[in-house]
């Protein structure tokens, strides 16, 4: 240690924070600059007068209070959004819009306020597309797919409270391709305050839009809130459905409608029950069939089947390879919407 460093250390009194070294100051500046670069494209969103019944607050895991006790429930309180295009398209979380609101107000980084239209929601990804009448907006810069790596720094930004800068939360990218390949996982703290906001890298590029998905790929079951992990949907996955959202189509998670004897089997999944009125029944799947592949990918566990079904949305057609007795056959199934009272089926 240098003489200067020893002298500085000797000046620190008991209970005082130690001085920040040059490396710490440099890293601090990097984080500040990253927030500054992303800030112009981060907006605050307020909605008023929900049309229809607002869902009850969502219960959390044991020991964690419901979101109601935090003062935040779906569709209440301000939240965050990200400017997608210069002509007024904004991405946010569908958590803020469980029903159609009577009015939506978007406040830009410069303080200007605009009335927004809710164009469409994708409940399988937990995102919503808004539109305001404006031009020349500071659109977010998104990171390319190959540039995102596990272990890199990540900052979760929110602009749901007063202030001239978004509030950052720091963490890392802890996993990729979560939620059927749709989400980046982070340990940066996420909450309703920054849902719809950006997860950014240390250069200010947006890694993804922060959404309250659960590992089952459902927005309705936010069991991961305040549990140490959060999710963000990247631009390259949103692109797959962006035209449909722009066309005004609300999108829902796909559902097949089969149950199994055991959660794990070797060489495919044995169908125990086909739920009536579901895609599985319409496709001709029968009890005791064995599902071998979905979309060309082998499935050996119910988790793998959930992952492959989760790649699609309601209205998509998927190809399944099944074995019935000694015969193997391919069948086509039109995915439907997940019934609310069938949480353990796929």
Number of C-alpha atoms within 10 A of each C-alpha: 5 7 8 9 11 10 10 12 12 9 11 12 9 7 6 8 8 12 13 10 9 9 9 11 11 12 12 12 12 15 20 14 15 18 25 14 17 26 24 20 23 30 27 27 27 20 21 15 13 16 12 10 9 15 12 10 13 15 15 17 13 8 6 13 12 19 19 14 10 9 10 16 20 20 23 20 17 21 27 30 31 32 25 23 18 15 16 20 22 28 25 30 29 26 25 26 21 20 17 19 18 12 15 19 17 25 20 22 19 9 12 8 15 17 16 21 19 19 17 23 27 23 22 24 31 28 28 24 24 25 22 18 11 11 11 9 16 20 19 22 18 19 19 13 12 6 8 17 14 13 12 13 19 28 28 32 31 30 29 24 16 9 10 12 17 25 18 22 16 17 18 19 26 19 17 17 12 18 23 18 15 22 26 25 22 28 21 22 19 30 19 28 19 31 32 36 33 36 35 29 25 18 18 25 20 26 28 27 31 34 29 29 26 19 18 16 25 19 22 19 16 22 20 18 21 15 14 11 18 27 31 32 28 25 19 15 15 18 11 10 15 16 11 15 21 16 10 14 15 17 22 20 24 24 25 27 25 22 19 21 12 12 12 16 14 10 14 21 27 25 18 16 19 23 18 11 10 20 25 24 18 16 15 12 24 17 17 17 19 21 24 23 22 21 15 12 13 17 24 18 19 20 14 18 22 20 21 20 22 23 18 18 23 21 17 14 16 18 15 21 20 22 19 14 9 5 7 14 11 14 15 18 21 19 24 21 17 19 11 7 7 11 9 10 18 21
